[in-house]
Amino acid sequence: MSVKKMILDVDTGVDDAMAITYAIADPNVELIGVLSSYGNIEANRAAVNALRVLHLLHADQVPVFIGNTDPVDHKYQRIDINAQIHGENGIGDVDLEPATHDFESQNGVDFMIEAAEKYGKDLTIVATGPMTNIAAAIKKNHDVMKQVNNITIMGGALTVPGNVTPVAEANIEQDPVAANEMFTSDLNINMVGLDVTLRTLLTKAETKQWRATNTEAGQKMADIVDYYIDVYADIYPELGGCSLHDPLAVGVAIDPSFVTMLHLNIMVTTEHDAYYARTIADKARLNDPDTNVNVAVNVDKERYLQEFMNLFLNLFNNLNK
């Protein structure tokens, strides 16, 4: 497998921190930049969290940019459930050492477009927050963004209920207009939604192995994720662990064989009614032979979790050398 140049577009909460760790840990990835967005936390604080996670992983060389700070048609306001699930600081209320430098002054959307122009088919973009930055980049320079090899998003729910309303998944619900603009473009999108992420779970049996590495990175990541696992035990006791939402999207971007995909044209409901922010097949394009969205509907969760754990343990152990 050839090395993939990757950009992560994150709203750095707990599972985004795991997504960053996955990208750093996988030898098949060269993480060339991280964009922050709003969602789990404000975009500026998401950037600070990303910098601190990268510093924890000895990856200070990866630049961090701030993208759009608000959805297309309204102002962002953090909701209480985000603070409950991810902690007030977004990363399980765990204190991480400050990075040695600040985030970049260049706008994250401009960085994404420049990288797409420079690397084209060699670039993979993974978005684990709202789709605002991607939609803005498509609108600003569609032809360049069309050259990107792969855009994989964590978002949506096709065959299962949403997690913020009966039909809406959180990342799509943050900015349905931007998500709809992205899905209804002609760019190739991999949708890794709740259909598969709710089946891909982590427990304290796994984070205990991170602690056993006796590394700061292993200990801190275990602290961050154990907070998340405890919240899941309170809110979603039927699952038996915390969902690996964002890191699964990174894994699928690298190796799509982790999931089974349905090829569809997707739209997002943007009307403010009971179906607001629903991801659904686009009725107007049902008979279009050209589809642009690959929707993950099943996952080889055992194989993925084994790869996830191997990568994390190898990274933490190597940081101790």
Stockholm file with secondary structure:
# STOCKHOLM 1.0

chainA/1-321         MSVKKMILDVDTGVDDAMAITYAIADPNVELIGVLSSYGNIEANRAAVNALRVLHLLHADQVPVFIGNTDPVDHKYQRIDINAQIHGENGIGDVDLEPATHDFESQNGVDFMIEAAEKYGKDLTIVATGPMTNIAAAIKKNHDVMKQVNNITIMGGALTVPGNVTPVAEANIEQDPVAANEMFTSDLNINMVGLDVTLRTLLTKAETKQWRATNTEAGQKMADIVDYYIDVYADIYPELGGCSLHDPLAVGVAIDPSFVTMLHLNIMVTTEHDAYYARTIADKARLNDPDTNVNVAVNVDKERYLQEFMNLFLNLFNNLNK
#=GR chainA/1-321 SS CCCEEEEEEECCSHHHHHHHHHHHHCTTEEEEEEEECSSSSCHHHHHHHHHHHHHHTTCTTSCEEECCSSCSSSCCCCCHHHHHHHCTTSSTTCCCCCCSSCCCSSBHHHHHHHHHHHHGGGEEEEECSCSHHHHHHHHHCHHHHTTCSEEEEECCCSSSCCSSSSSBCHHHHHCHHHHHHHHTSSSCEEEECHHHHTTCEECHHHHHHHHTTCCHHHHHHHHHHHHHHHHHHHHCTTTSSEECHHHHHHHHHHCGGGEEEEEECEEECCSSSTTTTBEEECGGGTTCSCCCEEEEEEECHHHHHHHHHHHHHHHHHHHTC
#=GC SS_cons         CCCEEEEEEECCSHHHHHHHHHHHHCTTEEEEEEEECSSSSCHHHHHHHHHHHHHHTTCTTSCEEECCSSCSSSCCCCCHHHHHHHCTTSSTTCCCCCCSSCCCSSBHHHHHHHHHHHHGGGEEEEECSCSHHHHHHHHHCHHHHTTCSEEEEECCCSSSCCSSSSSBCHHHHHCHHHHHHHHTSSSCEEEECHHHHTTCEECHHHHHHHHTTCCHHHHHHHHHHHHHHHHHHHHCTTTSSEECHHHHHHHHHHCGGGEEEEEECEEECCSSSTTTTBEEECGGGTTCSCCCEEEEEEECHHHHHHHHHHHHHHHHHHHTC
//
